[in-house]
Amino acid sequence: MNTIVHDSKISTFVEKLTKTLLPLNPALITKSLDVIENTDFPTTRDEAWKYTRLGKITGIKLEDKVDRFGSLSREKINAKFQISRSGLTFVFENGVFRSDLSSGEFPKGATIKPLTGCSKEELSSLGENVILSGEVFNAINTLFAVDGIYISVDKNIVIDEPIQFIHLLSGTNSIVNTRNFIQLAPFSKAEIIQSYYSLDANKAFTNVVNEINVAENAHLTINKLQCETENCYHISTEQVAQEKDSYFLINTITLNGTLVRNNLNIAVNGANCETHLNGVYLLKENQHVDNHTVVDHKAPHCESHELYKGVIDDKATAVFNGKVFVRKDSQKINAFQSNANVLLSDDAAVNSKPELEIYADDVKCSHGSTTGQLNEEAVFYLRTRGISEKSARHLMVSAFIEDVISKIENESVTDFTHSIIKERFGWEF
């Protein structure tokens, strides 16, 4: 067992966890340990967590154990969880790589394997760009990561088929710390599908950090689907570094989970970059979903586009906090943010806070936020055309979120998302 001597709330929270076996940089371990020993969990007094209470997570009495599903087979994975039928699929069960459930042919010109199979040299840059100071969940992930995926695409290599990794969560009072490292060399291209599910899980917590480096003229697309159950928690951090002339796109689809927090930190380090962040979140019952994005433009002649849409029902709550920085001398920046929400009940709530912080003068930047209910006149119009009230409302909600889903270029991801929404909410597309 890993022993932490100082008596802080966080050290008590993780006291039963085993320290990571990954050969990480000792300085990274030391810094993470310092954060855990000397930092408390964020509260609503912290601006970045103003609308998100962590009591349900911090109150978990964590147990250091890995449960096995036992009955899982590759056929069941393919039938229930696999989004794309082509490409390479990696399956992780409670953070542990399952080679018996994974499949596909390795593409030429890329290194793809579990972190536990990486050398110290391959992991030497792990954690280089991840913020630790004040970020307690990043520190916990660093100290207690079980495993994750390592993806490195060589220069000039274009991978036509998607790389998919499936994360399965189970157990009671359990935490899974997963670390993923993705780097694309200059002039390379890849698509990645991440999906998160849970089976027989209760008060289980997924804490994942994705380190992503997109080199000069590289092109990376990530489609992320979060569909864990109502009694599970999920905090995800994407730390992305873009170099000149690169393209980065991430679609985040949140369909389930008691508390979900998505931290997207994009450092646009080079000129002529293009960045796209799209998100859709569908909430009901007592769900809480918090999308927290930062796009930091550090070089001129770049574009960033953010479109997030949510539908909130019952007593669910949503948070969107998007911030765009435009640094001094980063001229000719086009940056656009949009967040729109539909409330389906009087008890549903949303806190939306798009922000711009601009230090250059030759830019085109805008942000907008709208929150409202369905247009009753439009509902009445559809009913006059022979559509039931329930179907009319479903039709309008589907059209509202389809604006985001239609931006997903992979038809397999789109079809799978539609099927999950129909199963969970009964909406037709």
Secondary structure, 3 states (H helix, E strand, C coil): CCCCCCCCHHHHHCCCCCCCCCCCCHHHHHHHHHHHHHCCCCCCCCHHHCCCCCHHHHCCCCCCCCCCCCCCCHHHHHHHCCCCCCCEEEEEECCEECCCCCECCCCCCEEEEEHHHCCCCCCCCCCCCCCCCCCHHHHHHHHHCCECEEEEECCCCECCCCEEEEEEEEEECCEEEEEEEEEECCCCEEEEEEEEEEEEEECEEEEEEEEEEECCCCEEEEEEEEECCCCEEEEEEEEEEECCCCEEEEEEEEEECCEEEEEEEEEECCCCCEEEEEEEEEECCCCEEEEEEEEEECCCCCEEEEEEEEEECCCCEEEEEEEEEECCCCCCEEEEEEEEEEECCCCCEEEEEEEEEECCCCEEEEEEEEEECCCHHHHHHHHHCCCCHHHHHHHHHHHHHHHHHCCCCCHHHHHHHHHHHHHHHCCCC
